[in-house]
Amino acid sequence: MANWVRAAHVSDVPADCGLELVLAGRIVGLFRVDDDFFAMDGICAHQGGPVAKGGICGAVVTCPWHGWQYDVTTGKHELSEIRQQTFPVERRGDELYVDMEAPSS
């Protein structure tokens, strides 16, 4: 069953970095790639860095602590098989909702 949680207003999510949020008790990174929005686990798999506070180039976010990079559309680490959990995002008008019950990876 879905658990859609209001995450942010579209204008709250910058194009050049993510937005770190706490949704349903979890730290989540919300990202904008062109006109699409993606959500993934906001804690870096390497040493727990704040992934969403890193810079984003295209669809790749770089964790500011040690430079680990992830594709925000899939959660996949760029150099290994490690994958961050991702969550479906739905745009309802100018509001963004994240399904915290049904992770997409």
N, C-alpha and C positions, 0 to 999 in steps of 0.2 A: 504494500500500500504506500502511496506517495505521501510525503510530508513536506509540502512546499512552504518554504520560509521566506518572507520578504527579506531581501538582502540589501538592496540599495536602489537609489534613483540612477537612471542611466548616466546623468551628468556627474555622478559621484565617482565614476570609474574612469581614470585618466587613460589615455592611449599609450603612454610611455612607461607605465609601471602598474603594478597591481594594487588592489585594495585589500588590506587585511581585515577580516571580520571574524567575529565569534558567532557561529550559527549552530543552534542545537547543542551547545556545549563544546563545539570543535572549532579550532582555528582553521579558517578557509581563506584561500586566495581567490579573488574574483578578478578576471582579466578581460580586457577588450582587445580583440584582433579585428581590425577594420570595423565592421558593424555587427560583429558577432561577440558573444560573451561566453566565457568558460570559467568553471570553478574547479579547484583541486585542493587537496590537502595543503595547508599553509605551512607545515613544518617540514623542513628539508630532511630527506632520508639520511643525509651524511652525518650531521651533528646537531640537528634540531634548529637550524637557522630559520629566520623569517623570510621564506621564499617570496611572498607577495611584496615585500619591501625592496626587492631587487629590480633592476632595470629589465625592460622587455624590448626585444628587437624582433619584429615580425611576430611569430608565435612562440619564441623562445625566451623564457625568463631565466635570469641568472641570480642565484642566491647570493646576497651581499656578503655572507660570512666567508665562504671558501670557493665561490665561483662555480658550484655545480649548476648545470643547466638542464632545464626541463621544457618539453613541448607542452604548452598549456592546453592544447586541444586534445591531447591523449594522456598527459601525465608522465610520459616516458622520458627517462633520463637520456640525454643525448649520446652518452658513450657506453651505456651498459643496458642490461635488461631490467634495471630497477624501474618501477612505475609508481608514481604517486596516485593515490585514489582521486578520481575525478567524480564530479556530481553534475547532473543535468541542470541547465539554466533555462529559464523561460522568461521571455520579455512580455510583460502585460502593460501595454501603453508605454509609459516612461518609467515603469518600475520593473526591477529584476527580482525573480524568485529562484531559489535554489532548492532542489529536491534532496533533502538530507536523509531520506529513507532509502532511496534506490540509487546507490552509486553507479556511475556508468562505466567504471573499471575497477 
